[in-house]
Amino acid sequence: MAAAREIRARETNQPGDDDAVELAKRHLVQPWPYAGSVGAEARALIGEGDGIYITDASGKRLIDGPAGMWCLNVGHRREELASVMYNQAMALSYNTPWYTMNAPSAELARRISGHAPADLSHTFFTTGGSSAVETALRFMQFYNNVRGRPEKKLILSRGGAYHGSTYLSASLNGRPRDRDWMDGADELVVKLSSPDPFRRPKEMSIAA
């Protein structure tokens, strides 16, 4: 499998496995400060995905537990999705939503509204989870300002939760290592204990 990837890499002018690891060490900044300045040495080089599985450069097959960082819950290598993505990219890659709109996003918003409560009929699309969290906070502040309550700024966040990797969304994360290096970023965030019986303090009963 690794040999096949090497052949494809040469045909598509992509780096081979060994070259890719070396390039990652030299040029890629891995996420989060505790991952090290680069951290590529500790990471597996993933070459392929199929359904719930990913395969590393040595041919070892792994279950993709995080599902592509929680944004690939339909699995890898879905031909019908790849076809739709290709057709859309060939028709229109992107338009500026400030001034224009497109039919696929309007149709998707309609479908989403069909699964939401009756009073939730509008959708705001973002580019990812971190952006979605920050957008929700912006909407919250805008709503409070319109209601004449601009002083309402406190944000409740649960312990153990993950909300994103941008500056503000990371300040909401429940894991201390995700935010302790961000001095002052979470001054308006109140951390609540997570309702997780498995990780409860030893002196606390499940009923509590």
ZIRAKA-V296441 format. One line per field, one symbol per residue. phi: phi as a letter, one per 30 degrees, with the letter a starting at -180 (. if undefined). burial: # if it has 9 or more other C-alpha atoms within 8 Angstrom, else .. A space follows every 10 residues. Layout:
BEGIN
phi->???
burial->???
END
This chain:
BEGIN
phi->.ddddddddd dcicddeddd ddddddbccd didddjdbid dccddccbba idcbbdddjd cbddedhhii bbdcjdhddd dddddddddd dadabdddbb bbdedddddd ddddcceedc cbbccbcldd ddddddddde dddddddibd ddbdbcbddi dbblbdeddd ddedceddbd dceidcdccc dcdddcedcd eedcdddd
burial->.#..##.### ....###..# #.###..#.# ....#..### ......#.## #######... ...#..#... .#..##.#.. .#.....#.. .......... #....#..## .##....... #.......## #####..... #..##....# ......###. ####...### #####..##. .....#..#. #........# ........
END
